Amino acid sequence: MEKNLLSPTAPRLGFGLMRLPKVNGIIDIEETSAMVDAFLQAGFDYFDTAYVYDGSEEATRKALTARYPRSAYHIASKLPGTREGILLKEEDNERTFNESLERLGIDYFDCYLVHNASKERIALYERLHSWEFCERMKQQGRIRQLGFSFHDTPEKLRELLQAHPDMDFVQLQINFIDWNDPFLQARELYETARAFGKKVIVMEPIKGGMLASLRGEHAEALSRLNAGGTLASLALRFCASLAGVPIILSGMSTLEQMQENIETMRHVQPLSEQEREALLACTSELRKQTGIGCTACHYCVQGCPEQIPIPEYINTLNNLNAFGKTPGVVSHYDFVTTTASPAGACIACGQCESVCPQRLPIIQAMKDLAQALGK
């Protein structure tokens, strides 16, 4: 692997392999191969998959690694920890690591990540010595660059970086709608990683397609900031404006999306400071008009008898109001409810509303979200 994989002269587009095209629920290898070809021909070469992306590693072998020499691409995958039962014993670290290599048809990873090192999974990784295992694999040359993906608070990120200072990079969800969001805290997460001198690989720059799905006056206002360009290109340019970002991942599902993102990132023009300030101001107005003003203080969660992650679900409802029922909104909610009570579990006891400093209509919000997403 060349030394400058994480130190390019400009941010590069990465192909996120989580939302590959499907036909009747099965990954379309022919379409995926066409996307891989277009991506490589445009001069890009970074592919990001994971053990728990259903069928993705096998599809990547068929569409990429079996068709191109190892020198033509860089590939990242992740140690699983996002589904119950995959990592149960310490030896499962090596089992799943080797299984990923076999699925992909390669003998080393350019980048390898501890997957979603946050919340209850941190304790799991510590208990199973997953960090130490990954460090050994790096020492053996089976991992060239080691990092972790993260979905939690800046405080928890700081703790992790203090505990594991040898990480080469952090992978964070960053986009312009989440930048100043009080729940997701994208700006604070980015600044924390950079304060530790870490490179930041960006994921979800278009928020699972949500930012490309805006309609009406909000879309028109944002498009004017981008000289009539697409909302997806505006989102990519925002991330390309950040220092210390070598790779911007996009989970592309069609050749059309691939070609649009290639066009933006081939000679990417970062936002000027003036454009950036105007974008964030417009985003703030969008949040005010479509959102419930939750500050994510979590007072409501502390006494909830059903332990519903209320701030997270209010954020989901805000996304529904802003972007509609997009695949990104639905898949995120489905992901959260695998380990937490759904919005429909609310018993309308009123405890949350009695302690909410903002006096928000939480009970109605949970009811609205449950009706909209079916649970």
C-alpha positions as CSV (number, residue, x, y, z in Angstrom):
1,M,0.0,0.0,0.0
2,E,1.4,3.4,-0.9
3,K,2.3,5.6,2.0
4,N,-0.1,8.4,1.1
5,L,-3.3,6.4,1.2
6,L,-4.4,8.5,4.2
7,S,-2.5,11.6,3.2
8,P,-3.6,12.5,-0.4
9,T,-3.2,16.0,-1.8
10,A,-7.0,16.2,-2.0
11,P,-9.9,14.2,-0.5
12,R,-10.7,11.1,-2.6
13,L,-14.1,9.4,-3.2
14,G,-14.5,6.1,-1.6
15,F,-17.0,3.4,-2.7
16,G,-19.1,2.4,0.3
17,L,-20.4,-1.2,-0.3
18,M,-23.3,-1.2,2.1
19,R,-26.1,-0.3,-0.3
20,L,-25.2,-2.2,-3.5
21,P,-27.8,-2.6,-6.2
22,K,-30.2,-5.5,-5.9
23,V,-32.6,-7.5,-8.0
24,N,-35.3,-9.4,-6.1
25,G,-33.3,-8.9,-2.9
26,I,-30.1,-10.3,-4.3
27,I,-27.0,-8.1,-5.0
28,D,-26.8,-7.5,-8.8
29,I,-23.2,-8.5,-9.6
30,E,-23.4,-7.2,-13.2
31,E,-24.5,-3.7,-12.1
32,T,-22.0,-3.7,-9.3
33,S,-19.2,-4.7,-11.6
34,A,-20.1,-1.8,-14.0
35,M,-20.0,0.5,-11.0
36,V,-16.6,-0.9,-10.0
37,D,-15.3,-0.4,-13.5
38,A,-16.4,3.2,-13.7
39,F,-15.0,3.9,-10.3
40,L,-11.5,2.5,-11.1
41,Q,-11.5,4.1,-14.6
42,A,-12.1,7.5,-13.0
43,G,-8.9,7.1,-10.9
44,F,-10.5,6.1,-7.6
45,D,-9.6,2.9,-5.8
46,Y,-10.8,2.8,-2.2
47,F,-13.6,0.3,-1.3
48,D,-15.2,0.0,2.1
49,T,-17.2,-3.1,3.2
50,A,-17.9,-5.0,6.4
51,Y,-18.4,-8.5,7.7
52,V,-22.0,-7.7,8.6
53,Y,-23.0,-6.0,5.3
54,D,-25.2,-8.9,4.0
55,G,-23.5,-10.4,0.9
56,S,-21.2,-7.4,0.4
57,E,-17.9,-9.1,0.9
58,E,-18.7,-11.9,-1.4
59,A,-20.1,-9.5,-4.0
60,T,-16.9,-7.4,-3.7
61,R,-14.8,-10.5,-4.6
62,K,-16.9,-11.2,-7.7
63,A,-17.1,-7.6,-8.9
64,L,-13.6,-6.4,-7.9
65,T,-10.9,-8.7,-6.4
66,A,-11.5,-11.6,-8.8
67,R,-11.4,-9.2,-11.8
68,Y,-8.5,-6.8,-11.0
69,P,-4.9,-7.3,-9.7
70,R,-4.3,-6.5,-6.0
71,S,-2.3,-3.4,-6.9
72,A,-5.4,-1.8,-8.5
73,Y,-7.4,-1.2,-5.4
74,H,-7.4,-0.5,-1.6
75,I,-9.9,-2.4,0.5
76,A,-11.3,-1.9,4.0
77,S,-13.5,-4.2,6.1
78,K,-14.5,-4.3,9.7
79,L,-14.4,-6.5,12.7
80,P,-18.1,-7.3,13.5
81,G,-19.8,-6.2,16.6
82,T,-23.1,-4.8,15.4
83,R,-25.2,-8.0,15.7
84,E,-25.8,-10.2,18.6
85,G,-24.0,-13.6,18.6
86,I,-21.2,-12.9,16.1
87,L,-18.5,-12.2,18.7
88,L,-19.0,-14.4,21.7
89,K,-15.5,-15.7,22.5
90,E,-12.0,-14.2,22.1
91,E,-11.2,-16.6,19.3
92,D,-14.1,-15.2,17.2
93,N,-11.9,-12.2,16.5
94,E,-9.6,-14.4,14.4
95,R,-12.4,-16.4,13.0
96,T,-14.3,-13.5,11.6
97,F,-11.1,-11.7,10.4
98,N,-10.1,-14.8,8.4
99,E,-13.6,-15.3,7.1
100,S,-13.6,-11.7,5.7
101,L,-10.3,-12.3,4.0
102,E,-11.6,-15.5,2.5
103,R,-14.9,-13.9,1.4
104,L,-13.0,-11.1,-0.3
105,G,-10.3,-13.3,-1.9
106,I,-7.4,-11.3,-0.5
107,D,-4.6,-11.9,2.1
108,Y,-4.4,-8.5,3.8
109,F,-6.5,-5.4,4.4
110,D,-5.3,-2.0,3.4
111,C,-7.5,-0.6,6.2
112,Y,-9.3,-2.5,8.9
113,L,-11.8,-1.1,11.4
114,V,-13.2,-2.1,14.8
115,H,-16.9,-1.7,13.7
116,N,-19.1,0.9,15.5
117,A,-16.8,1.2,18.6
118,S,-19.5,2.9,20.7
119,K,-22.2,2.3,23.3
120,E,-22.5,-1.3,24.6
121,R,-20.0,-2.6,21.9
122,I,-17.0,-0.9,23.6
123,A,-17.4,-3.3,26.6
124,L,-17.7,-6.2,24.2
125,Y,-14.5,-5.3,22.3
126,E,-12.6,-4.8,25.6
127,R,-13.8,-8.1,27.1
128,L,-12.8,-10.1,24.0
129,H,-9.4,-8.2,23.6
130,S,-10.4,-7.2,20.1
131,W,-8.2,-4.1,20.1
132,E,-5.1,-6.3,21.0
133,F,-6.0,-8.8,18.3
134,C,-6.2,-6.1,15.6
135,E,-2.8,-4.6,16.8
136,R,-1.2,-8.1,16.4
137,M,-2.7,-8.4,12.8
138,K,-1.2,-5.0,12.0
139,Q,2.2,-6.1,13.3
140,Q,2.0,-9.2,11.1
141,G,1.3,-7.1,8.1
142,R,-2.2,-8.4,7.6
143,I,-3.6,-4.9,8.4
144,R,-1.8,-1.9,6.9
145,Q,-3.8,0.9,8.5
146,L,-6.0,0.3,11.6
147,G,-8.9,2.4,12.9
148,F,-12.5,2.3,14.1
149,S,-15.9,3.6,13.1
150,F,-17.8,5.5,15.7
151,H,-21.4,6.6,16.5
152,D,-21.4,8.1,20.0
153,T,-20.5,11.2,21.9
154,P,-17.4,13.4,21.7
155,E,-16.6,12.5,25.3
156,K,-16.7,8.8,24.6
157,L,-14.5,9.3,21.5
158,R,-12.0,11.2,23.6
159,E,-11.9,8.3,26.0
160,L,-11.3,5.8,23.2
161,L,-8.5,7.8,21.6
162,Q,-6.8,8.1,25.0
163,A,-7.1,4.4,25.6
164,H,-6.0,3.5,22.0
165,P,-3.6,6.2,20.9
166,D,-2.1,4.1,18.1
167,M,-5.1,4.1,15.9
168,D,-4.3,5.5,12.4
169,F,-7.7,7.0,11.7
170,V,-11.3,7.4,12.8
171,Q,-14.3,6.9,10.6
172,L,-17.1,9.4,11.4
173,Q,-20.6,10.3,10.1
174,I,-20.2,13.8,8.9
175,N,-22.5,15.9,6.7
176,F,-23.8,19.4,6.7
177,I,-27.2,18.6,8.2
178,D,-25.5,16.8,11.2
179,W,-22.6,19.3,11.6
180,N,-24.4,21.4,14.3
181,D,-27.0,18.9,15.3
182,P,-27.2,18.7,19.1
183,F,-27.7,15.0,19.1
184,L,-25.2,13.8,16.5
185,Q,-22.6,16.5,17.2
186,A,-20.7,15.9,14.0
187,R,-18.5,19.0,14.4
188,E,-17.5,18.2,17.9
189,L,-16.6,14.6,16.9
190,Y,-14.5,15.8,14.0
191,E,-12.7,18.3,16.1
192,T,-12.0,15.7,18.8
193,A,-10.5,13.3,16.3
194,R,-8.4,16.1,14.8
195,A,-7.2,17.3,18.3
196,F,-5.7,13.8,18.7
197,G,-4.0,14.1,15.3
198,K,-6.1,11.5,13.6
199,K,-7.1,11.3,10.0
200,V,-10.9,11.3,9.5
201,I,-12.6,9.0,6.9
202,V,-16.0,10.5,6.3
203,M,-19.1,8.2,6.1
204,E,-22.6,9.2,5.2
205,P,-21.7,12.5,3.6
206,I,-25.1,12.5,1.9
207,K,-26.8,11.0,4.9
208,G,-27.9,7.8,3.3
209,G,-29.3,9.7,0.3
210,M,-31.4,12.0,2.5
211,L,-29.6,15.2,1.5
212,A,-30.2,14.4,-2.2
213,S,-33.9,13.9,-1.5
214,L,-34.8,17.4,-0.3
215,R,-37.6,19.0,-2.3
216,G,-39.3,22.4,-2.5
217,E,-38.0,25.7,-1.1
218,H,-35.3,24.0,1.0
219,A,-33.8,22.3,-2.0
220,E,-34.0,25.5,-4.1
221,A,-32.3,27.5,-1.4
222,L,-29.5,25.0,-1.1
223,S,-29.1,24.6,-4.8
224,R,-28.6,28.3,-5.2
225,L,-25.5,28.0,-2.9
226,N,-24.1,25.4,-5.3
227,A,-24.5,27.4,-8.5
228,G,-27.3,25.2,-9.6
229,G,-25.4,22.0,-8.9
230,T,-27.0,18.9,-7.3
231,L,-27.6,18.6,-3.6
232,A,-25.4,15.5,-3.5
233,S,-22.5,17.4,-4.9
234,L,-23.0,20.2,-2.4
235,A,-22.8,17.6,0.4
236,L,-19.6,16.1,-1.0
237,R,-18.0,19.6,-1.4
238,F,-18.9,20.4,2.3
239,C,-16.9,17.3,3.5
240,A,-14.1,18.0,1.1
241,S,-13.6,21.4,2.8
242,L,-12.5,19.7,6.0
243,A,-8.8,19.3,6.8
244,G,-7.4,15.9,7.5
245,V,-10.1,14.0,5.5
246,P,-8.4,11.6,3.0
247,I,-11.5,9.6,2.0
248,I,-15.1,10.6,1.6
249,L,-17.2,7.4,1.4
250,S,-20.5,7.3,-0.5
251,G,-22.8,4.3,-0.4
252,M,-23.7,4.3,-4.0
253,S,-26.5,2.1,-5.3
254,T,-26.7,2.9,-9.0
255,L,-24.3,3.7,-11.8
256,E,-26.0,7.1,-12.2
257,Q,-25.2,7.9,-8.6
258,M,-21.6,6.7,-9.1
259,Q,-21.2,8.9,-12.2
260,E,-22.6,12.0,-10.5
261,N,-20.2,11.5,-7.5
262,I,-17.3,10.9,-9.7
263,E,-18.0,14.1,-11.6
264,T,-18.0,16.0,-8.3
265,M,-14.9,14.4,-6.8
266,R,-12.7,14.1,-9.9
267,H,-11.6,17.7,-9.5
268,V,-13.4,18.6,-6.3
269,Q,-13.8,22.2,-5.4
270,P,-14.1,22.7,-1.6
271,L,-16.6,25.2,-0.4
272,S,-15.3,28.7,0.2
273,E,-15.7,30.1,3.7
274,Q,-18.6,32.3,2.5
275,E,-20.3,29.3,0.8
276,R,-19.8,27.2,4.0
277,E,-21.3,29.9,6.3
278,A,-24.3,30.3,4.0
279,L,-24.9,26.6,3.8
280,L,-24.9,26.2,7.6
281,A,-27.2,29.2,8.0
282,C,-29.6,27.6,5.5
283,T,-29.3,24.3,7.2
284,S,-30.2,25.9,10.6
285,E,-33.4,27.4,9.0
286,L,-34.3,24.0,7.6
287,R,-33.9,22.4,11.0
288,K,-36.1,25.1,12.6
289,Q,-38.9,24.7,10.1
290,T,-39.0,20.9,10.0
291,G,-37.7,19.8,13.4
292,I,-38.6,19.4,17.1
293,G,-36.1,21.4,19.1
294,C,-34.5,18.6,21.1
295,T,-31.1,19.4,22.6
296,A,-30.4,15.8,23.5
297,C,-30.0,16.5,27.2
298,H,-31.3,12.9,27.9
299,Y,-33.2,13.9,31.0
300,C,-36.2,12.2,29.4
301,V,-34.4,8.9,29.0
302,Q,-33.1,8.6,32.6
303,G,-36.6,7.9,34.0
304,C,-38.3,6.3,31.1
305,P,-39.8,3.0,32.2
306,E,-39.4,1.5,28.7
307,Q,-35.9,2.9,28.2
308,I,-36.8,4.4,24.9
309,P,-33.9,6.4,23.3
310,I,-36.1,9.5,22.9
311,P,-33.6,12.0,21.6
312,E,-32.5,9.6,18.9
313,Y,-36.1,9.0,17.9
314,I,-36.9,12.7,17.8
315,N,-33.9,13.1,15.5
316,T,-35.3,10.4,13.3
317,L,-38.7,12.1,13.3
318,N,-37.0,15.4,12.3
319,N,-35.3,13.6,9.4
320,L,-38.6,12.1,8.3
321,N,-40.1,15.6,8.3
322,A,-37.1,17.1,6.4
323,F,-36.4,14.3,3.9
324,G,-39.4,12.0,3.8
325,K,-39.4,8.3,4.2
326,T,-36.1,7.6,2.5
327,P,-34.2,4.3,2.8
328,G,-31.6,6.0,5.0
329,V,-34.2,7.1,7.6
330,V,-35.8,3.7,7.6
331,S,-32.6,1.7,7.8
332,H,-31.2,3.8,10.6
333,Y,-34.4,3.4,12.7
334,D,-34.4,-0.4,12.0
335,F,-30.8,-0.5,13.1
336,V,-31.4,1.3,16.4
337,T,-34.4,-0.8,17.3
338,T,-32.3,-4.0,17.1
339,T,-30.9,-3.1,20.5
340,A,-33.4,-0.5,21.9
341,S,-37.2,-0.3,22.5
342,P,-39.1,1.1,19.5
343,A,-41.1,4.3,19.6
344,G,-44.3,2.3,19.8
345,A,-43.2,1.0,23.2
346,C,-44.2,4.3,24.7
347,I,-46.9,3.9,27.4
348,A,-47.7,7.7,27.5
349,C,-46.8,7.9,31.2
350,G,-45.7,11.5,30.8
351,Q,-42.5,11.1,32.9
352,C,-40.4,12.4,29.9
353,E,-42.5,15.5,29.3
354,S,-42.5,16.4,33.0
355,V,-38.7,16.7,33.0
356,C,-38.1,18.0,29.5
357,P,-36.5,21.5,29.8
358,Q,-37.8,22.4,26.3
359,R,-41.4,21.2,27.2
360,L,-41.4,19.2,24.0
361,P,-44.5,17.1,22.9
362,I,-42.6,13.8,23.3
363,I,-45.5,11.5,23.7
364,Q,-47.0,12.7,20.4
365,A,-43.6,12.5,18.7
366,M,-43.2,8.9,19.7
367,K,-46.7,8.1,18.5
368,D,-46.1,9.9,15.1
369,L,-42.8,8.0,14.6
370,A,-44.3,4.7,15.4
371,Q,-47.2,5.3,13.0
372,A,-44.9,6.5,10.3
373,L,-42.4,3.6,10.5
374,G,-44.7,0.8,11.8
375,K,-43.2,0.1,15.2
